[in-house]
Amino acid sequence: MTRFIISLLLLLSASNQCRASSEGPKIVRFASPLQSLTIWDKRDRDGNARSQFLPKYKVGLKAEVEARKKIESERGQNFESDGSNWADKAAAAERIRSKNENRIVEDAFDEATKAVESSVKAISSDEKGSSQYQFVGVIKSGEKPITWYARKKPTDAKWSVRLVHANRDAIIKDMFNKGKVDIFAKYSNTGQINEETKQRVVTRKYDVKERSWRTLWNFSPKRFFTDSSGMYWRERRLTPGLYTDGNTVYESSYRYSDGRNGLHRVSTFDQFLKSKSVDSSKKQAILKKLENDSPDVVLEE
């Protein structure tokens, strides 16, 4: 029994847990690593194709209506119905007349739209940007929320101000998935109890280290020889024994088929403390461990 009690370790939960549950489907949100807001120059806003379409179409349509009215006023009866094949001659003359009228209307539409384009180009060429520099503001958390950078504006540049918000969490997650960095976590037991969850409050601190030849790809001989998982997709087996979070006592288990750990509820922590099969010195050691020591296992989400 003494050997069984010695293996009793500490199980604490991090403050913000998100355990997977079967309450229903959850919304999947994709975090963009880089979000930006660009303030375009006025001449580029006024000179793009979308802003020019409606004025050009209105002017061209007006010129087309005027051209059709002029054609209608000048139209006369010049066809002579003499001869045996007068029907064929009438159809051919009608096709030629319709073709000429359509060409005149199209030319009027094109000339009107070209006049609008030339006027817009003349205005945009006369207007110059108020600044010869480009300003980029990087948004970040801290005492100074925005850091501004400036550079000479290129000749073909179409904007002057741009705000960039870098989502560091998304960037680090992407680098971790690509195997460029390793994330290390350090957990500390504050000894306090959360009033809502009745759980021990554990603080955490993350450290991101680059994985390169300068750091020997973060190789650790100790972790290499002590990690018994065998495969990257298999979880490292927990030390067999009992674990507690201060409310419930669990017993560890391991499923070898897929390399997964498990914790099975044994009893409440109060029942464990009232058990006569446990020495009082062992109970005091466990209570002291709950108050001061760092957790052995952390379930974080």
NUGU-923413 format. One line per 5 residues: number of its first residue (from 1); their letters; for each residue x, y, z of N, C-alpha, C, CB. Coordinates in steps of 0.02 Angstrom, whole numbers, plus 50000, padded with zeros to 5 digits. Glycine has a CB too. Example, Ala and Ser with C-alpha at 12.3 -4.5 7.8 and 13.67 -1.06 7.14 Angstrom:
<rs>
1 = AS = 50660 49716 50390 50615 49775 50390 50660 49835 50390 50565 49776 50452; 50642 49888 50354 50684 49947 50357 50645 50002 50394 50704 49970 50286 $
</rs>
This chain:
<rs>
1 = MTRFI = 50042 49940 50000 50000 50000 50000 50044 50063 50000 49953 50000 50061; 50101 50059 50036 50146 50117 50037 50171 50134 49968 50205 50105 50084; 50190 50082 49930 50213 50093 49862 50158 50123 49819 50238 50027 49832; 50097 50105 49833 50040 50131 49794 50028 50205 49810 49977 50090 49808; 50036 50223 49874 50024 50292 49894 50081 50337 49870 50016 50297 49970 $
6 = ISLLL = 50142 50312 49869 50199 50353 49847 50189 50376 49775 50264 50314 49853; 50157 50334 49736 50146 50351 49666 50090 50402 49656 50130 50290 49626; 50059 50425 49712 50007 50476 49707 50038 50542 49688 49967 50481 49773; 50021 50566 49629 50049 50629 49604 49996 50682 49601 50081 50618 49534; 50014 50738 49573 49970 50796 49573 49945 50809 49503 50006 50857 49600 $
11 = LLSAS = 49881 50819 49497 49849 50836 49433 49814 50902 49441 49800 50780 49409; 49839 50952 49406 49808 51018 49408 49786 51037 49338 49856 51070 49437; 49736 51079 49333 49710 51101 49269 49726 51175 49260 49634 51089 49264; 49742 51193 49199 49756 51263 49184 49693 51303 49190 49786 51270 49113; 49701 51370 49196 49644 51413 49211 49593 51415 49155 49668 51483 49225 $
16 = NQCRA = 49615 51415 49092 49566 51417 49037 49569 51352 48998 49580 51477 48989; 49527 51306 49018 49524 51242 48985 49468 51241 48935 49515 51185 49036; 49476 51201 48884 49426 51192 48832 49422 51119 48815 49442 51235 48769; 49398 51079 48857 49394 51008 48843 49344 50995 48789 49377 50968 48906; 49361 50946 48747 49315 50927 48692 49254 50894 48722 49351 50880 48641 $
21 = SSEGP = 49196 50916 48703 49134 50888 48728 49088 50872 48669 49100 50936 48777; 49036 50836 48684 48988 50816 48632 48924 50857 48637 48972 50741 48638; 48931 50922 48656 48872 50963 48663 48843 50985 48596 48888 51024 48705; 48882 50979 48543 48857 50999 48478 48914 51027 48437 48800 51051 48485; 48900 51039 48373 48953 51065 48329 48972 51136 48349 48931 51063 48256 $
26 = KIVRF = 49035 51151 48342 49061 51218 48358 49084 51251 48294 49118 51214 48409; 49082 51318 48294 49102 51356 48236 49178 51355 48230 49076 51429 48241; 49202 51338 48171 49274 51338 48158 49293 51406 48132 49293 51281 48107; 49339 51439 48165 49362 51505 48146 49436 51501 48126 49351 51556 48203; 49451 51528 48068 49519 51529 48043 49550 51597 48060 49521 51516 47967 $
31 = ASPLQ = 49605 51595 48096 49640 51657 48116 49689 51676 48061 49677 51647 48183; 49679 51736 48035 49724 51761 47983 49788 51786 48016 49690 51818 47941; 49847 51763 47993 49909 51785 48025 49925 51858 48012 49966 51744 48001; 49897 51888 47959 49914 51957 47942 49850 51992 47916 49971 51960 47889; 49832 52046 47950 49774 52085 47931 49797 52156 47918 49718 52083 47985 $
36 = SLTIW = 49772 52187 47865 49796 52253 47846 49737 52297 47824 49848 52248 47790; 49747 52361 47832 49700 52412 47809 49739 52464 47770 49661 52445 47869; 49723 52472 47706 49759 52517 47661 49716 52577 47644 49782 52480 47598; 49745 52636 47650 49712 52698 47629 49741 52717 47561 49723 52755 47682; 49700 52710 47510 49724 52722 47442 49723 52797 47426 49680 52684 47391 $
41 = DKRDR = 49765 52816 47379 49767 52885 47357 49702 52903 47321 49827 52897 47311; 49683 52967 47323 49620 52989 47294 49619 52981 47219 49606 53061 47313; 49674 52994 47186 49675 52989 47113 49665 52917 47091 49740 53017 47085; 49689 52869 47132 49680 52799 47113 49609 52775 47127 49730 52755 47151; 49577 52803 47179 49508 52785 47193 49462 52810 47138 49486 52812 47261 $
46 = DGNAR = 49476 52873 47114 49433 52902 47062 49448 52876 46993 49439 52976 47063; 49507 52847 46983 49526 52827 46916 49521 52753 46902 49594 52848 46903; 49492 52714 46947 49486 52643 46934 49427 52628 46888 49480 52604 46999; 49426 52569 46861 49375 52550 46811 49305 52548 46841 49392 52482 46781; 49300 52527 46904 49233 52522 46934 49200 52590 46943 49237 52487 47002 $
51 = SQFLP = 49238 52640 46965 49210 52707 46975 49196 52742 46908 49257 52749 47017; 49231 52724 46854 49221 52756 46789 49164 52724 46749 49284 52752 46749; 49143 52664 46767 49095 52628 46725 49029 52665 46719 49083 52559 46752; 48999 52685 46775 48932 52716 46773 48933 52783 46737 48906 52725 46844; 48980 52829 46751 48980 52892 46712 48991 52881 46637 49035 52938 46738 $
56 = KYKVG = 49035 52834 46620 49046 52820 46549 48983 52792 46517 49105 52771 46541; 48949 52748 46551 48889 52717 46523 48833 52768 46514 48865 52659 46568; 48825 52813 46562 48773 52864 46557 48787 52912 46498 48768 52904 46622; 48850 52934 46491 48867 52979 46436 48859 52944 46369 48939 53006 46444; 48882 52881 46365 48876 52844 46302 48804 52831 46284 48913 52779 46307 $
61 = LKAEV = 48762 52815 46333 48691 52802 46320 48656 52866 46296 48656 52775 46383; 48674 52923 46326 48645 52986 46304 48664 53003 46231 48666 53043 46350; 48729 52991 46214 48751 53003 46145 48716 52955 46096 48826 52996 46140; 48704 52893 46118 48670 52845 46075 48598 52866 46061 48672 52776 46106; 48563 52891 46112 48493 52913 46102 48491 52973 46055 48461 52931 46170 $
66 = EARKK = 48536 53021 46063 48538 53079 46019 48553 53059 45947 48589 53130 46044; 48599 53011 45937 48615 52988 45869 48554 52954 45837 48674 52939 45871; 48516 52915 45873 48457 52883 45845 48402 52935 45827 48428 52831 45895; 48395 52986 45869 48346 53038 45853 48366 53075 45789 48340 53088 45911; 48430 53089 45781 48454 53123 45721 48443 53081 45659 48528 53141 45727 $
71 = IESER = 48456 53015 45665 48445 52970 45608 48371 52967 45590 48472 52900 45624; 48328 52966 45642 48256 52962 45629 48230 53025 45594 48218 52952 45695; 48258 53083 45612 48235 53144 45580 48259 53150 45508 48259 53204 45619; 48316 53120 45491 48344 53125 45424 48321 53067 45379 48419 53126 45427; 48286 53020 45406 48266 52962 45367 48212 52982 45316 48241 52904 45413 $
76 = GQNFE = 48218 52958 45253 48170 52974 45200 48149 52911 45162 48199 53025 45151; 48100 52918 45117 48076 52863 45076 48110 52868 45007 47998 52865 45069; 48166 52834 44999 48204 52835 44936 48197 52771 44896 48276 52848 44950; 48158 52724 44919 48153 52659 44885 48099 52663 44830 48136 52603 44936; 48117 52637 44772 48071 52633 44716 48046 52562 44708 48106 52658 44650 $
81 = SDGSN = 47981 52552 44704 47951 52485 44703 47939 52459 44633 47886 52485 44741; 47974 52485 44581 47966 52460 44513 48009 52398 44503 47985 52515 44462; 47988 52354 44459 48027 52294 44443 47995 52232 44472 48097 52301 44469; 48018 52175 44445 47989 52111 44465 48014 52087 44534 48004 52057 44413; 48078 52099 44551 48106 52075 44615 48111 52133 44665 48177 52044 44603 $
86 = WADKA = 48058 52170 44672 48060 52227 44718 48063 52206 44791 47998 52270 44706; 48037 52146 44809 48040 52124 44879 48111 52110 44902 47997 52060 44888; 48151 52077 44859 48220 52063 44876 48260 52128 44882 48252 52018 44823; 48246 52176 44836 48282 52239 44839 48264 52277 44903 48265 52282 44777; 48201 52274 44923 48180 52308 44985 48214 52279 45047 48104 52305 44993 $
91 = AAAER = 48220 52211 45049 48252 52179 45107 48326 52196 45109 48243 52102 45103; 48360 52196 45051 48431 52213 45049 48443 52285 45070 48460 52201 44980; 48399 52330 45046 48407 52400 45065 48396 52410 45140 48359 52444 45026; 48348 52373 45168 48335 52378 45240 48395 52353 45281 48272 52339 45259; 48428 52299 45259 48486 52274 45294 48543 52325 45292 48509 52207 45264 $
96 = IRSKN = 48554 52355 45234 48608 52404 45228 48594 52465 45272 48617 52426 45155; 48530 52487 45271 48513 52545 45313 48522 52531 45387 48441 52566 45299; 48500 52472 45409 48506 52453 45480 48580 52447 45500 48469 52387 45494; 48622 52420 45456 48692 52413 45470 48726 52481 45477 48726 52372 45417; 48709 52527 45431 48739 52594 45435 48717 52632 45497 48720 52634 45372 $
101 = ENRIV = 48652 52624 45515 48628 52659 45575 48662 52631 45638 48552 52652 45581; 48669 52566 45643 48703 52536 45701 48776 52559 45706 48700 52460 45698; 48809 52565 45649 48878 52588 45650 48883 52661 45673 48910 52581 45580; 48837 52702 45652 48836 52772 45673 48824 52777 45748 48783 52811 45634; 48777 52736 45774 48761 52738 45846 48821 52713 45887 48699 52694 45861 $
106 = EDAFD = 48854 52660 45865 48913 52634 45901 48970 52685 45902 48936 52569 45869; 48980 52719 45845 49033 52770 45843 49017 52827 45891 49041 52797 45772; 48954 52847 45895 48935 52900 45942 48947 52879 46014 48862 52919 45932; 48930 52816 46031 48941 52790 46098 49016 52789 46115 48911 52720 46105; 49058 52764 46069 49130 52759 46081 49162 52828 46089 49164 52721 46025 $
111 = EATKA = 49142 52876 46048 49171 52943 46053 49154 52976 46120 49146 52986 45995; 49092 52965 46143 49072 52995 46206 49111 52964 46265 48997 52986 46217; 49119 52899 46265 49156 52866 46320 49230 52883 46318 49148 52791 46317; 49259 52891 46259 49329 52910 46254 49340 52981 46282 49352 52907 46182; 49292 53024 46272 49298 53092 46299 49300 53090 46376 49241 53136 46275 $
116 = VESSV = 49259 53046 46406 49259 53040 46479 49325 53012 46503 49201 52994 46503; 49352 52961 46471 49416 52931 46491 49473 52982 46486 49432 52870 46447; 49474 53021 46432 49527 53070 46424 49523 53124 46478 49524 53102 46355; 49463 53144 46497 49456 53195 46550 49479 53169 46617 49384 53219 46554; 49463 53105 46633 49485 53076 46696 49561 53068 46699 49451 53007 46707 $
121 = KAISS = 49591 53048 46643 49664 53041 46641 49698 53108 46649 49685 53008 46575; 49669 53161 46619 49699 53227 46626 49696 53251 46698 49663 53277 46580; 49640 53237 46732 49634 53259 46802 49682 53220 46846 49563 53249 46828; 49687 53153 46836 49731 53112 46877 49804 53128 46865 49719 53038 46864; 49822 53147 46804 49891 53164 46790 49911 53231 46821 49903 53167 46716 $
126 = DEKGS = 49861 53278 46827 49875 53342 46858 49880 53337 46933 49822 53392 46839; 49840 53291 46962 49841 53283 47035 49901 53242 47056 49776 53249 47059; 49934 53262 47109 49990 53226 47136 49976 53211 47209 50056 53266 47128; 50006 53157 47232 49995 53138 47302 50022 53191 47349 50028 53071 47316; 49987 53199 47405 50009 53250 47453 50073 53230 47488 49955 53262 47503 $
131 = SQYQF = 50091 53167 47487 50151 53143 47521 50195 53105 47472 50133 53100 47581; 50259 53113 47480 50307 53076 47439 50333 53014 47476 50365 53121 47420; 50302 52997 47532 50323 52940 47572 50264 52894 47584 50353 52964 47639; 50280 52832 47598 50231 52783 47619 50240 52768 47693 50237 52718 47576; 50185 52768 47730 50187 52757 47802 50152 52691 47818 50154 52817 47841 $
136 = VGVIK = 50185 52650 47857 50159 52585 47878 50158 52583 47954 50200 52526 47848; 50099 52572 47982 50093 52566 48054 50081 52493 48074 50036 52609 48080; 50124 52467 48118 50119 52398 48142 50085 52400 48211 50189 52364 48146; 50027 52367 48215 49988 52366 48277 50011 52307 48319 49912 52361 48262; 50026 52320 48382 50048 52268 48428 50027 52287 48499 50125 52256 48424 $
141 = SGEKP = 50025 52238 48542 50005 52250 48611 50065 52276 48651 49977 52186 48643; 50051 52319 48699 50104 52346 48740 50091 52420 48755 50172 52338 48706; 50142 52452 48784 50135 52523 48800 50128 52565 48737 50194 52547 48841; 50163 52546 48684 50160 52582 48621 50122 52538 48571 50231 52600 48594; 50055 52550 48563 50015 52503 48523 50032 52504 48449 49943 52518 48532 $
146 = ITWYA = 50055 52561 48422 50069 52566 48351 50140 52592 48341 50018 52613 48316; 50178 52558 48299 50245 52580 48280 50244 52598 48206 50298 52525 48295; 50265 52659 48190 50261 52684 48122 50328 52679 48088 50236 52756 48121; 50325 52661 48023 50384 52657 47980 50369 52696 47916 50403 52582 47965; 50421 52725 47887 50412 52765 47826 50467 52747 47776 50415 52841 47843 $
151 = RKKPT = 50450 52756 47712 50497 52745 47658 50478 52789 47598 50499 52670 47638; 50523 52798 47552 50509 52836 47492 50456 52800 47451 50574 52846 47450; 50408 52839 47426 50354 52810 47388 50379 52793 47317 50293 52857 47385; 50370 52731 47294 50389 52714 47225 50346 52752 47175 50381 52638 47214; 50371 52756 47115 50336 52794 47063 50268 52764 47045 50379 52799 47001 $
156 = DAKWS = 50262 52698 47049 50199 52666 47031 50156 52649 47092 50213 52603 46991; 50171 52678 47149 50133 52663 47210 50064 52696 47207 50170 52687 47273; 50014 52661 47236 49945 52685 47234 49918 52698 47304 49902 52635 47199; 49959 52693 47356 49936 52705 47423 49990 52742 47463 49917 52639 47458; 49968 52774 47517 50014 52813 47559 50016 52790 47631 49995 52886 47556 $
161 = VRLVH = 49960 52762 47656 49956 52741 47726 49929 52670 47729 49911 52789 47768; 49960 52629 47770 49937 52560 47779 49948 52539 47852 49975 52512 47731; 49896 52509 47881 49900 52482 47949 49903 52406 47944 49839 52505 47991; 49949 52377 47981 49960 52304 47980 49954 52278 48051 50029 52286 47949; 49911 52227 48060 49903 52194 48124 49926 52122 48117 49829 52198 48150 $
166 = ANRDA = 49981 52106 48149 50009 52039 48146 49982 51997 48204 50086 52040 48147; 49946 51944 48187 49921 51898 48237 49977 51850 48256 49858 51858 48211; 50011 51865 48310 50070 51826 48330 50053 51754 48345 50103 51858 48391; 49993 51743 48376 49973 51674 48392 49966 51632 48329 49908 51674 48432; 49934 51661 48277 49925 51624 48215 49991 51613 48180 49876 51662 48168 $
171 = IIKDM = 50036 51662 48183 50101 51654 48150 50142 51600 48184 50140 51720 48151; 50142 51600 48251 50180 51549 48288 50150 51480 48276 50181 51565 48364; 50083 51476 48274 50051 51411 48261 50071 51385 48191 49974 51417 48266; 50073 51429 48142 50092 51409 48075 50165 51387 48072 50080 51466 48026; 50209 51423 48107 50280 51403 48109 50289 51337 48145 50322 51458 48142 $
176 = FNKGK = 50248 51325 48198 50253 51262 48234 50230 51204 48191 50212 51265 48298; 50176 51214 48152 50152 51161 48107 50203 51145 48053 50087 51181 48075; 50241 51195 48031 50292 51183 47980 50359 51159 48009 50303 51246 47941; 50363 51152 48075 50423 51125 48106 50480 51175 48111 50446 51066 48069; 50464 51240 48113 50516 51291 48116 50531 51312 48188 50497 51351 48076 $
181 = VDIFA = 50485 51302 48234 50495 51321 48304 50469 51266 48349 50461 51388 48320; 50492 51267 48412 50467 51224 48465 50439 51268 48520 50523 51176 48492; 50385 51246 48552 50353 51284 48604 50361 51247 48670 50277 51295 48588; 50389 51282 48719 50399 51254 48785 50355 51292 48835 50475 51257 48806; 50325 51255 48881 50280 51284 48931 50305 51269 49001 50208 51258 48922 $
186 = KYSNT = 50298 51319 49045 50316 51311 49115 50256 51331 49157 50380 51354 49133; 50234 51286 49201 50174 51296 49241 50194 51305 49314 50125 51237 49233; 50159 51351 49348 50172 51365 49418 50107 51363 49457 50208 51434 49427; 50110 51333 49515 50051 51328 49559 50049 51388 49605 50053 51262 49600; 49995 51427 49600 49989 51487 49641 49963 51472 49711 49943 51537 49608 $
191 = GQINE = 49935 51412 49722 49907 51396 49786 49838 51423 49798 49951 51420 49840; 49810 51460 49750 49743 51488 49756 49692 51442 49724 49740 51558 49724; 49629 51454 49741 49574 51413 49715 49525 51459 49678 49538 51373 49772; 49506 51439 49618 49456 51476 49580 49388 51465 49611 49457 51455 49504; 49353 51520 49626 49288 51514 49660 49235 51483 49615 49265 51582 49684 $
196 = ETKQR = 49239 51494 49550 49188 51468 49504 49199 51394 49491 49189 51507 49439; 49260 51374 49473 49273 51305 49454 49297 51262 49513 49325 51302 49399; 49314 51294 49569 49340 51259 49627 49404 51220 49610 49288 51211 49655; 49442 51245 49562 49504 51214 49542 49563 51257 49563 49505 51202 49466; 49620 51224 49569 49682 51261 49584 49702 51306 49525 49739 51212 49601 $
201 = VVTRK = 49723 51366 49541 49743 51413 49489 49815 51402 49471 49731 51487 49512; 49827 51388 49407 49894 51374 49382 49912 51427 49330 49899 51302 49352; 49968 51459 49339 49992 51507 49290 50040 51472 49242 50028 51567 49324; 50044 51499 49181 50085 51467 49130 50128 51520 49096 50042 51430 49079; 50184 51498 49071 50230 51541 49034 50258 51501 48976 50287 51568 49081 $
206 = YDVKE = 50251 51530 48916 50272 51495 48856 50338 51525 48830 50218 51500 48801; 50377 51482 48802 50441 51502 48773 50446 51471 48704 50501 51482 48818; 50458 51512 48653 50464 51489 48584 50537 51490 48564 50421 51533 48536; 50562 51434 48541 50632 51428 48521 50635 51405 48448 50670 51378 48567; 50678 51438 48412 50687 51421 48341 50721 51353 48334 50728 51475 48305 $
211 = RSWRT = 50697 51316 48286 50727 51250 48272 50774 51256 48212 50670 51196 48259; 50838 51260 48227 50888 51268 48174 50953 51236 48196 50898 51343 48157; 51003 51240 48152 51067 51210 48169 51102 51249 48225 51113 51206 48107; 51084 51313 48234 51115 51353 48288 51094 51326 48356 51095 51426 48281; 51032 51302 48361 51008 51274 48424 51008 51198 48425 50937 51300 48438 $
216 = LWNFS = 51042 51168 48375 51043 51095 48369 50972 51066 48365 51082 51063 48428; 50928 51106 48332 50859 51085 48323 50825 51068 48390 50855 51025 48276; 50847 51104 48444 50818 51096 48511 50822 51024 48535 50746 51120 48512; 50875 50990 48517 50883 50920 48537 50901 50916 48611 50938 50885 48494; 50867 50871 48646 50879 50861 48717 50893 50786 48729 50817 50884 48759 $
221 = PKRFF = 50955 50769 48748 50969 50697 48762 50925 50668 48816 51043 50689 48782; 50910 50709 48867 50868 50684 48922 50799 50666 48896 50863 50737 48978; 50769 50711 48856 50703 50696 48830 50704 50638 48780 50673 50759 48797; 50761 50632 48744 50766 50578 48695 50767 50509 48728 50829 50588 48653; 50803 50503 48784 50809 50438 48817 50753 50423 48866 50875 50433 48852 $
226 = TDSSG = 50720 50476 48893 50667 50464 48941 50598 50461 48910 50669 50517 48994; 50590 50488 48850 50525 50487 48817 50514 50418 48787 50520 50543 48762; 50466 50383 48814 50454 50313 48793 50397 50306 48744 50441 50270 48853; 50376 50362 48712 50318 50358 48668 50333 50316 48606 50295 50427 48648; 50395 50322 48580 50414 50282 48522 50396 50314 48456 50381 50216 48526 $
231 = MYWRE = 50337 50341 48447 50315 50373 48386 50290 50443 48402 50260 50332 48350; 50294 50489 48354 50274 50558 48366 50200 50564 48381 50293 50602 48307; 50159 50517 48354 50087 50521 48364 50064 50485 48427 50051 50492 48305; 50110 50452 48462 50093 50417 48524 50110 50462 48584 50131 50350 48529; 50065 50465 48632 50077 50505 48691 50126 50471 48738 50011 50519 48727 $
236 = RRLTP = 50167 50512 48770 50213 50484 48820 50173 50458 48879 50266 50537 48843; 50187 50398 48899 50148 50367 48951 50161 50401 49018 50164 50292 48956; 50106 50415 49054 50112 50443 49121 50135 50390 49170 50045 50473 49144; 50167 50413 49223 50190 50367 49275 50129 50334 49307 50232 50405 49328; 50127 50268 49310 50069 50235 49340 50059 50256 49412 50077 50159 49337 $
241 = GLYTD = 49996 50266 49432 49981 50286 49500 49917 50327 49503 50038 50327 49529; 49908 50364 49558 49849 50404 49569 49866 50478 49559 49821 50392 49639; 49817 50515 49534 49824 50586 49522 49763 50622 49551 49832 50603 49446; 49772 50683 49573 49717 50722 49600 49724 50795 49582 49714 50714 49676; 49667 50828 49574 49665 50900 49563 49639 50938 49623 49621 50915 49503 $
246 = GNTVY = 49634 50903 49680 49610 50934 49741 49537 50920 49754 49620 51007 49739; 49501 50894 49704 49430 50877 49713 49417 50803 49702 49388 50917 49665; 49450 50774 49652 49438 50705 49634 49505 50669 49628 49398 50700 49568; 49504 50604 49642 49563 50562 49635 49554 50518 49574 49574 50519 49699; 49605 50516 49531 49603 50478 49469 49659 50427 49468 49608 50525 49408 $
251 = ESSYR = 49648 50375 49430 49700 50324 49419 49718 50325 49345 49675 50253 49441; 49783 50326 49331 49807 50331 49262 49802 50263 49227 49879 50357 49260; 49792 50266 49162 49790 50206 49121 49820 50224 49053 49717 50179 49113; 49838 50174 49015 49869 50185 48949 49844 50133 48900 49947 50183 48954; 49821 50156 48843 49797 50111 48791 49852 50104 48738 49730 50138 48759 $
256 = YSDGR = 49881 50045 48736 49939 50034 48693 49921 50029 48619 49974 49970 48715; 49859 50015 48604 49840 50006 48533 49850 50071 48493 49768 49983 48528; 49832 50128 48523 49839 50192 48488 49881 50242 48527 49772 50221 48474; 49913 50222 48582 49958 50266 48618 49924 50325 48651 50010 50291 48571; 49872 50313 48691 49835 50366 48723 49831 50354 48799 49763 50372 48693 $
261 = NGLHR = 49839 50410 48836 49833 50407 48908 49760 50416 48929 49876 50461 48942; 49744 50393 48988 49677 50401 49015 49679 50408 49091 49633 50342 48996; 49629 50441 49119 49622 50449 49191 49552 50427 49211 49636 50523 49213; 49548 50380 49256 49484 50352 49278 49471 50374 49350 49484 50275 49272; 49412 50397 49362 49393 50420 49428 49391 50363 49478 49325 50456 49427 $
266 = VSTFD = 49424 50374 49535 49425 50323 49588 49380 50343 49645 49497 50313 49613; 49388 50404 49671 49347 50429 49726 49357 50504 49731 49366 50394 49793; 49322 50534 49778 49333 50605 49790 49395 50614 49834 49271 50637 49824; 49422 50674 49834 49482 50686 49874 49467 50684 49949 49513 50754 49855; 49406 50705 49969 49387 50702 50039 49382 50629 50063 49320 50738 50051 $
271 = QFLKS = 49354 50586 50022 49351 50515 50040 49421 50485 50046 49310 50476 49989; 49466 50508 50003 49534 50482 50006 49568 50504 50071 49575 50507 49945; 49556 50567 50092 49587 50591 50154 49557 50556 50216 49579 50666 50160; 49494 50535 50211 49462 50501 50268 49480 50427 50271 49387 50510 50264; 49513 50402 50220 49529 50330 50220 49581 50315 50274 49555 50309 50150 $
276 = KSVDS = 49567 50262 50311 49613 50242 50365 49673 50202 50339 49576 50200 50417; 49670 50181 50276 49725 50143 50248 49784 50187 50227 49701 50102 50190; 49775 50253 50232 49827 50300 50212 49856 50332 50275 49800 50355 50163; 49922 50333 50279 49955 50363 50337 49943 50438 50338 50030 50347 50337; 49940 50467 50398 49930 50539 50405 49988 50578 50376 49920 50558 50478 $
281 = SKKQA = 50049 50551 50381 50107 50586 50353 50102 50590 50276 50173 50549 50372; 50076 50538 50245 50066 50539 50173 50013 50590 50153 50046 50469 50147; 49961 50595 50194 49909 50644 50180 49935 50715 50185 49850 50634 50228; 49976 50729 50236 50005 50795 50243 50051 50812 50186 50042 50801 50309; 50089 50762 50162 50134 50773 50105 50095 50790 50042 50178 50712 50093 $
286 = ILKKL = 50038 50757 50033 49996 50770 49973 49966 50839 49977 49941 50717 49966; 49941 50859 50037 49912 50925 50045 49965 50980 50034 49881 50933 50115; 50024 50969 50058 50078 51017 50047 50096 51022 49974 50141 50998 50088; 50094 50965 49940 50108 50966 49868 50055 51005 49830 50112 50893 49841; 49993 51000 49852 49939 51038 49819 49948 51113 49829 49872 51016 49846 $
291 = ENDSP = 49976 51133 49885 49983 51204 49901 50042 51237 49866 49989 51213 49975; 50097 51202 49860 50159 51235 49838 50189 51208 49774 50209 51230 49892; 50188 51143 49764 50227 51113 49709 50194 51127 49641 50235 51038 49721; 50235 51123 49590 50210 51131 49521 50174 51067 49501 50269 51146 49472; 50128 51072 49454 50089 51013 49435 50132 50963 49395 50028 51033 49393 $
296 = DVVLE = 50114 50900 49403 50148 50847 49365 50114 50838 49296 50146 50781 49404; 50050 50849 49293 50012 50842 49231 49966 50901 49225 49972 50774 49229; 49963 50930 49165 49920 50987 49152 49875 50971 49092 49962 51052 49140; 49810 50979 49101 49762 50972 49046 49745 51042 49022 49698 50932 49068; 49775 51060 48966 49765 51128 48940 49731 51126 48873 49832 51165 48935 $
301 = E = 49688 51176 48861 49654 51181 48797 49663 51250 48768 49580 51165 48806 $
</rs>
